[in-house]
């Protein structure tokens, strides 16, 4: 009887570790099921194409003063001289059928019907022809044109003097083949480019306390290559002039 009880106890002792091992195996490999998290309620997005933001609109007046520059002249300058900005002149000439007219006829229309001064009649005609694809960007009635400008920390009198005095002019312009043909003290200057038949027009504009601006326009150039060459030449010359005047200040 005692032997039987010992045998039963041994069998029971052997079963316990096996049960524990089984429980450990189950706990290591079996995941406890979890309740699904509640999803936040969302409204259904409307179907159909999403509207994209449109381009920023600009008024014709703003464009004419910020971006429009024809025949080398800004819209503000045209408005001051003629009473109308570029966008207005383009509209007037379109209605008059100028796109089918030769250059001389457009200039004559501006002079006779709208009392535009001769030089401005030519410039507005050139600008119109450029805007309507009747003429290249740098092309004028008598050839091509290159321009350059620079604002300097110098008064208008000092700036003009650096052009008018041959000795001072040679310091920054070197031996450039120019000859002054006409000048208005402190306002403008016309020069002949002796190496060829081109002409140079220079204007001087006050820019506030101790500052002034010079603008150079080189006309009657032969082609676009000459335009690029003269633009580079005048940009370099004005850079030297700026350095000379501001260093001496």
C-alpha positions as CSV (number, residue, x, y, z in Angstrom):
1,X,0.0,0.0,0.0
2,X,2.8,2.4,0.9
3,X,4.6,1.4,-2.2
4,X,1.6,2.3,-4.3
5,X,1.3,5.7,-2.7
6,X,5.0,6.5,-3.4
7,X,4.6,5.4,-7.0
8,X,1.6,7.7,-7.4
9,X,3.4,10.7,-5.8
10,X,6.4,10.2,-8.1
11,X,4.1,10.3,-11.2
12,X,2.4,13.4,-9.9
13,X,5.8,15.1,-9.4
14,X,6.9,14.3,-12.9
15,X,3.6,15.8,-14.4
16,X,4.1,19.3,-12.7
17,X,7.2,20.5,-14.6
18,X,5.7,19.4,-17.9
19,X,2.5,21.4,-17.2
20,X,4.6,24.4,-16.3
21,X,6.7,24.1,-19.4
22,X,3.5,23.9,-21.5
23,X,2.1,27.1,-19.8
24,X,5.4,29.0,-20.5
25,X,5.4,27.9,-24.1
26,X,1.8,29.1,-24.6
27,X,2.4,32.5,-22.9
28,X,5.5,33.1,-25.0
29,X,3.9,32.4,-28.4
30,X,0.3,33.3,-27.9
31,X,-0.7,37.0,-28.0
32,X,-3.6,38.3,-25.9
33,X,-6.3,39.6,-28.2
34,X,-7.0,43.3,-27.8
35,X,-10.0,45.3,-28.5
36,X,-9.7,47.4,-31.7
37,X,-9.1,51.1,-31.1
38,X,-12.0,53.4,-31.8
39,X,-11.5,55.3,-35.0
40,X,-12.2,59.0,-35.1
41,X,-15.2,59.8,-37.2
42,X,-14.4,61.6,-40.3
43,X,-16.7,63.2,-42.8
44,X,-16.4,61.9,-46.3
45,X,-14.4,64.2,-48.5
46,X,-16.4,65.7,-51.4
47,X,-15.6,63.9,-54.7
48,X,-14.5,65.7,-57.8
49,X,-11.4,67.6,-58.9
50,X,-9.6,69.8,-56.3
51,X,-9.6,73.4,-57.3
52,X,-6.1,74.8,-57.8
53,X,-5.2,78.4,-56.9
54,X,-5.3,80.6,-60.0
55,X,-2.5,82.9,-61.1
56,X,-2.1,86.2,-59.5
57,X,-3.9,88.8,-61.6
58,X,-2.3,92.1,-62.4
59,X,-3.9,95.1,-63.8
60,X,-2.8,96.6,-67.1
61,X,-1.8,99.8,-65.3
62,X,0.5,97.9,-62.9
63,X,2.0,95.8,-65.7
64,X,2.7,99.0,-67.7
65,X,4.7,100.6,-64.9
66,X,6.4,97.5,-63.5
67,X,7.2,95.4,-66.5
68,X,6.6,97.2,-69.8
69,X,9.7,98.6,-71.4
70,X,9.7,99.2,-75.2
71,X,12.3,100.9,-77.5
72,X,14.5,101.0,-74.4
73,X,12.1,103.4,-72.6
74,X,10.0,102.6,-69.5
75,X,6.3,103.3,-69.4
76,X,6.6,106.0,-66.7
77,X,8.9,108.0,-68.9
78,X,6.5,107.7,-71.9
79,X,3.6,108.8,-69.7
80,X,5.5,111.9,-68.4
81,X,6.5,113.0,-71.9
82,X,3.3,112.2,-73.8
83,X,0.5,112.0,-71.3
84,X,-0.1,108.3,-71.9
85,X,1.7,105.1,-70.8
86,X,2.8,102.2,-73.1
87,X,-0.4,100.2,-72.6
88,X,-2.5,103.1,-73.6
89,X,-0.6,103.9,-76.8
90,X,-0.7,100.2,-77.8
91,X,-4.4,100.2,-77.5
92,X,-4.8,103.5,-79.4
93,X,-2.6,102.3,-82.3
94,X,-4.3,98.9,-82.4
95,X,-7.7,100.6,-82.9
96,X,-6.2,102.7,-85.6
97,X,-5.0,99.7,-87.5
98,X,-1.3,100.5,-87.1
99,X,-0.3,96.8,-87.3
100,X,-0.9,97.0,-91.0
101,X,0.9,100.4,-91.5
102,X,4.5,101.2,-92.4
103,X,6.7,102.9,-89.9
104,X,6.4,106.4,-91.4
105,X,2.6,106.2,-91.4
106,X,2.4,105.3,-87.7
107,X,4.8,108.1,-86.8
108,X,2.8,110.6,-88.9
109,X,-0.5,109.5,-87.2
110,X,1.0,110.1,-83.8
111,X,2.4,113.5,-84.7
112,X,-0.7,114.9,-86.6
113,X,-3.6,113.3,-84.8
114,X,-2.2,113.2,-81.2
115,X,0.3,116.1,-81.3
116,X,3.2,113.8,-80.2
117,X,6.6,115.6,-80.6
118,X,8.8,114.2,-83.4
119,X,11.3,112.3,-81.3
120,X,8.6,110.7,-79.2
121,X,6.5,109.8,-82.3
122,X,9.5,107.8,-83.5
123,X,10.0,106.1,-80.2
124,X,6.4,105.2,-79.7
125,X,6.2,103.8,-83.2
126,X,9.3,101.7,-82.6
127,X,7.9,100.5,-79.3
128,X,4.6,99.6,-80.9
129,X,6.4,97.7,-83.7
130,X,8.4,95.8,-81.1
131,X,5.4,94.9,-79.0
132,X,3.5,93.6,-82.1
133,X,6.4,91.6,-83.5
134,X,7.0,94.0,-86.4
135,X,10.5,94.7,-85.2
136,X,13.2,93.0,-83.1
137,X,13.7,94.1,-79.5
138,X,16.8,96.2,-80.1
139,X,15.8,97.4,-83.6
140,X,14.8,100.9,-84.4
141,X,14.0,102.7,-87.6
142,X,17.7,103.6,-88.2
143,X,19.3,100.5,-86.9
144,X,19.8,98.7,-83.5
145,X,20.1,100.3,-80.1
146,X,22.0,99.3,-76.9
147,X,21.4,100.9,-73.5
148,X,23.0,100.9,-70.0
149,X,22.3,102.9,-66.8
150,X,23.8,103.3,-63.4
151,X,22.9,105.1,-60.2
152,X,25.8,106.6,-58.3
153,X,26.4,108.2,-54.9
154,X,27.3,111.5,-56.4
155,X,25.4,114.7,-57.1
156,X,24.2,115.6,-60.6
157,X,26.8,118.3,-61.1
158,X,29.7,116.0,-60.3
159,X,28.3,113.3,-62.5
160,X,27.7,115.6,-65.4
161,X,31.2,117.1,-65.0
162,X,32.8,113.7,-65.3
163,X,31.3,113.5,-68.8
164,X,31.7,117.1,-69.9
165,X,35.4,117.5,-68.9
166,X,37.6,115.6,-71.5
167,X,40.4,115.0,-69.0
168,X,38.0,113.5,-66.4
169,X,36.1,111.6,-69.1
170,X,39.4,109.9,-70.3
171,X,40.0,108.5,-66.7
172,X,37.0,106.1,-67.0
173,X,36.1,106.1,-70.7
174,X,39.7,105.8,-72.0
175,X,40.3,106.5,-75.6
176,X,36.8,105.7,-76.8
177,X,36.2,107.5,-80.1
178,X,33.5,109.9,-79.0
179,X,32.9,113.6,-79.7
180,X,30.3,115.8,-77.9
181,X,28.0,117.3,-80.5
182,X,25.4,118.8,-78.2
183,X,24.8,119.2,-74.4
184,X,22.3,120.6,-71.9
185,X,24.1,121.5,-68.7
186,X,23.3,118.9,-66.1
187,X,20.5,117.3,-68.1
188,X,21.7,115.5,-71.3
189,X,24.5,115.1,-73.8
190,X,24.7,113.9,-77.4
191,X,27.9,112.3,-78.7
192,X,29.1,111.0,-82.1
193,X,30.9,107.7,-82.2
194,X,33.6,108.5,-84.6
195,X,34.4,104.8,-85.5
196,X,31.4,104.4,-87.7
197,X,28.0,106.2,-88.0
198,X,26.5,105.4,-84.6
199,X,25.3,108.0,-82.0
200,X,25.3,108.1,-78.2
201,X,22.6,109.9,-76.2
202,X,23.3,110.4,-72.4
203,X,20.7,111.6,-69.9
204,X,21.3,112.6,-66.2
205,X,18.6,112.3,-63.5
206,X,18.7,113.4,-59.8
207,X,17.9,110.5,-57.5
208,X,17.6,112.2,-54.1
209,X,20.1,113.3,-51.5
210,X,23.6,112.9,-53.0
211,X,22.6,110.5,-55.7
212,X,22.1,110.7,-59.5
213,X,21.5,108.3,-62.4
214,X,23.1,108.3,-65.8
215,X,21.5,106.5,-68.8
216,X,23.3,105.8,-72.0
217,X,21.7,104.9,-75.3
218,X,23.9,103.9,-78.2
219,X,21.9,104.1,-81.5
220,X,22.4,103.3,-85.2
221,X,24.2,100.0,-84.5
222,X,24.5,97.5,-87.4
223,X,23.1,94.3,-85.8
224,X,22.4,92.3,-82.6
225,X,26.1,91.4,-82.3
226,X,27.0,95.1,-82.1
227,X,24.2,95.6,-79.5
228,X,25.8,92.9,-77.3
229,X,29.3,94.4,-77.7
230,X,28.2,98.0,-76.9
231,X,26.0,96.9,-73.9
232,X,29.1,95.2,-72.4
233,X,31.3,98.2,-73.2
234,X,29.0,100.8,-71.6
235,X,28.3,98.6,-68.6
236,X,32.0,98.4,-67.9
237,X,32.6,102.1,-68.5
238,X,29.8,103.1,-66.1
239,X,31.2,100.7,-63.5
240,X,34.5,102.5,-63.7
241,X,32.8,105.9,-63.5
242,X,30.9,104.9,-60.4
243,X,34.1,103.6,-58.7
244,X,35.9,106.9,-59.6
245,X,33.2,109.2,-58.3
246,X,32.4,107.3,-55.1
247,X,36.0,106.8,-54.2
248,X,36.7,110.5,-54.5
249,X,33.6,111.4,-52.4
